[in-house]
Amino acid sequence: MPPAFFSVDPHGGSPIYLQLAEQIKRAIAIGALGSGERLPTVKALALDLKVNANTVARVYRELEQEGVIATAPGRGSFVRESGAVDATQRAAADTVTVAIDNAVREARSLGMSRTTVHTVADASIARWYTDSDLEDAT
């Protein structure tokens, strides 16, 4: 995967390492990064994103601790093959959690009540999921 696949916004309001970690998790969750696929090297990704290599190394370390990727010295970092389904599900859940947290934070900053946020969330869920979708997920 070319390093240009990822991007960060230094003025995005979220730390660069979190932006990158979420993008990698999202790429895994949607299948853009498959099981066993090699990630860009720390140096290549840092150069491409114009960030410190320590930032990329931190992201890779954290993803490895979470079981999302595996790193082999001299070979690089890869999407974990063993437990890739679990890692993908965790990555998807993490991505959705960040999106929901951002939406709730925005709603609160706009002065919406908790009840209104629940109502809006329930309407969104009803719009995007059928009853059978909800049953299949449990």
N, C-alpha and C positions, 0 to 999 in steps of 0.2 A: 504494500500500500504506500503510495507516495506521501511524503510528509505534508504536502499541501492539503490533504484530506481534512486536517484539523486547523482551527484558527482560534485565536484568543483576542479579547478586547481589553487592553490595560485600563480602560475607563469604564468597563462594564459593570462596576459595582460589586463584582464577585472576584475573589482572588484568582489569579491566573491558574494556579495549580488545580483549583476546584473546577474551573471552566474546562480545563483539559481532561481531568479525570472523568467528568460527566460526559464529555464528548466521546471518550473512548468507551465508556459503559454504554452509551446510547448506540454507538456503532455496533457493538456486540449484540445489544438487545434487538436491533432491527435487522441483524444479519449481514451488515456491511463488512464486519470483521468476523470471519468464521473460526471455528475450532481449529487450533493449530496454526493459524495465520500469524505471520511475523509482523511485529510492530516496527515502525521506524526506529533507528538507533537513537539513543539519547542525544548524541551530538547532532545528528542530522535534523531531528525534530526541533531541537533548540535553535539551530541556525535558521531553519525555515520559519519558525514562529518569532524569531528575534527575541528569545527569552534566555535566561540563564540556564545552563545545562543542569544545574542543581535543582531547578524547578521541575524539569522533566524527570530527572532521576527520582525526585520525591514522589511524583505521581506514579511512576513505575513501581517504586517500593511499596506504596500504599495499596496499589492494585494487586500486587503480588501477595501482600498480607491478607487481603480480602479474598484471595483465591480466584481472582478474575484472570490474571496472567501468570505466566511462569517465566523466569529468567534463567538462562543457562550461560555461565561465563564463557565468553568467546563466541557464542552462537547468537545471542540476542534475546529479545523478549517476545513471547508468543502468547496468543489466547490459549488458555488452558484447555487441553483436550479432555482430561478426566474431570468430570463434574462440569463440563461446559454448559449443560442444560441448567444446572443450579446457578452457575455464574451468570448466565444470560438472564435467568429469572430475577436474580438479585440486582443485576445491572438495570433491568427494566424497572424494577420496583424503586431503585435509587433514583432513576431518571424521573419517574412519575412523582416521587416524593418531593424532589426539588421543584418541579413545576407547580405542584399543589401548594407547597410552602410559599413560593413566590406569589401565587394568586391570592392566597389568604392574607399574606403580608400587605399586598396592594389593596385588597378589600378593606382591611383594617385601617390602613392609612387614609382611605377615602371616607372613613367613618361608618362603614356598614356594620350593622349589628350581627352578632353571631347567628341569630335566627335567620336573618336574610341570607347570610353566606351559606347556611345549610340548605335553604330553599333553592338558591341558585345552583348549588352543587347537585342537589337531588334532581333538578330539572335537566341539568347537563347529562347526568348519568342516564336518566330516562330517555333523553334524545339519542344517546350513542349506544345504549345497550338494550337488547330485548330481554324479556324475562328468561328466555332459554340461555342467553349469554351469561346472565348472572348465576343461573343454576350450574352451568358447565364449569364456572370458575371456582366453585366451592368444593 
